[in-house]
Structures are given as C-alpha cells and as structure tokens.
C-alpha cells in the first residue's frame, strides 16, 4: 500500500499516512483538526539489471559495461571487416 504525505494548512503539522488506492484522502489534521493537503514530492527511480545501458542491446563483445571505478568505459572495438577488392573476371576467347 502506498504512503502519502500530508501537511496541515492551519498549524503546519506534517505526517505520513499508509492508505489503499481506494481509500479517500484525509481531510483533517490529527494535531489540531484543521484542513490538510496532500504533499507531492519527487519520486526516486532506480533501474537495476541489464537492459538499461545503451550498449546492452548491442551484439558481440563486452559492450560498454562500467569499469571497476564506476565510470563508463568505451565500447569494445568490433572486428573490422576487410573489403576484398574484386578484380574483373578474365575474359576467355
């Protein structure tokens, strides 16, 4: 169940309430009985696991996985394909 933050508009008391999504919002301060207002803050998002780095979806090599120091290393060089020059087939008479 989510935890909602509330603040009293009359006395300034701040508190948290664990409520279900279907529960009605609180309207009364438990300290003074004044009106309360829901507080909205920033939500911290953490992405764990593979699939969140740009190089995770690339094929081959180790990709650009982070090094031990925590910084991103450069992607591993991929094998370069040499272009073979084709000479025209000899024309036989």
Secondary structure, 3 states (H helix, E strand, C coil): CEEEEEEECCCCCEEEEEECCCCCCCCECCCCCCEEEEECCCCCCCCCCCCCCHHHHCCCCCCCCECCCCCECCCCCCCCCCCCCCCCCCCCC
